[in-house]
């Protein structure tokens, strides 16, 4: 076993040494890329508009899950009230110090 194999190809400070090939990477990345390409090659802009229209129609029809998905995608997920309260408290504390 040579010195590089003993230290795992790292410098004394733990960083990767020059010439270290790194790890094997994500073994599923190539497959995910193929699937993503197939999706982009297959789904048209009209398909997307049809799906969005169906989601809007479902939400208008009372489908709460459809409404939640729609709002989360358009407006972003809602912040927890606790976070908003903490931000307000911090802003007040900063205002008191100035």
C-alpha positions as CSV (number, residue, x, y, z in Angstrom):
1,X,0.0,0.0,0.0
2,X,1.5,3.3,-1.0
3,X,1.3,6.6,0.9
4,X,-1.6,8.0,-1.2
5,X,-3.7,4.9,-0.5
6,X,-3.0,5.1,3.3
7,X,-4.2,8.8,3.5
8,X,-7.1,8.3,1.2
9,X,-5.6,10.7,-1.4
10,X,-5.9,13.6,1.0
11,X,-3.5,16.3,2.1
12,X,-2.6,16.6,5.8
13,X,-5.3,19.2,6.3
14,X,-7.9,16.8,4.9
15,X,-8.4,18.4,1.5
16,X,-8.1,16.3,-1.6
17,X,-4.6,15.9,-2.9
18,X,-3.6,16.8,-6.4
19,X,-4.4,13.9,-8.7
20,X,-7.1,12.5,-6.5
21,X,-9.8,11.2,-8.9
22,X,-12.6,11.8,-6.3
23,X,-15.5,9.4,-5.8
24,X,-17.5,7.5,-8.4
25,X,-20.2,10.2,-8.3
26,X,-23.9,9.6,-8.3
27,X,-24.5,6.2,-9.9
28,X,-28.1,7.2,-10.9
29,X,-27.3,10.6,-12.4
30,X,-26.9,9.3,-16.0
31,X,-30.2,7.4,-15.8
32,X,-32.0,10.5,-14.3
33,X,-30.6,12.6,-17.1
34,X,-31.9,10.1,-19.7
35,X,-35.4,10.2,-18.1
36,X,-35.4,14.0,-17.9
37,X,-34.4,14.2,-21.5
38,X,-37.3,11.8,-22.5
39,X,-39.7,14.0,-20.5
40,X,-38.6,17.2,-22.2
41,X,-38.7,15.5,-25.6
42,X,-42.2,14.2,-25.0
43,X,-44.1,16.9,-23.1
44,X,-45.1,19.9,-25.2
45,X,-46.0,23.4,-24.1
46,X,-49.6,22.6,-24.9
47,X,-49.4,19.5,-22.7
48,X,-48.2,21.7,-19.8
49,X,-51.0,24.2,-20.4
50,X,-53.5,21.4,-20.4
51,X,-52.2,20.0,-17.1
52,X,-52.2,23.4,-15.5
53,X,-55.8,24.1,-16.8
54,X,-56.9,20.8,-15.3
55,X,-55.2,21.7,-12.0
56,X,-56.9,25.1,-12.0
57,X,-60.3,23.6,-12.8
58,X,-59.9,21.0,-10.0
59,X,-59.0,23.7,-7.5
60,X,-62.0,25.8,-8.6
61,X,-64.2,22.7,-8.2
62,X,-63.2,22.4,-4.6
63,X,-60.2,20.1,-4.7
64,X,-58.2,21.3,-1.7
65,X,-55.1,19.4,-2.7
66,X,-55.2,20.9,-6.2
67,X,-55.5,24.3,-4.7
68,X,-52.6,23.7,-2.3
69,X,-50.4,22.5,-5.1
70,X,-51.4,25.5,-7.3
71,X,-50.8,28.0,-4.5
72,X,-47.5,26.4,-3.4
73,X,-46.2,26.5,-7.0
74,X,-47.3,30.0,-7.7
75,X,-46.9,31.8,-4.4
76,X,-44.4,29.5,-2.7
77,X,-44.9,27.5,0.4
78,X,-46.4,29.6,3.3
79,X,-44.0,30.5,6.1
80,X,-44.8,29.2,9.6
81,X,-46.5,31.9,11.7
82,X,-43.7,31.3,14.3
83,X,-41.0,32.3,11.9
84,X,-42.9,35.5,11.0
85,X,-43.3,36.3,14.7
86,X,-39.6,35.7,15.3
87,X,-38.7,38.0,12.4
88,X,-41.0,40.7,13.8
89,X,-39.4,40.4,17.2
90,X,-35.9,40.7,15.7
91,X,-36.9,43.7,13.7
92,X,-38.3,45.3,16.9
93,X,-35.0,44.5,18.8
94,X,-33.0,46.1,16.0
95,X,-35.2,49.1,16.0
96,X,-34.8,49.5,19.8
97,X,-31.0,49.5,19.4
98,X,-30.9,52.3,16.8
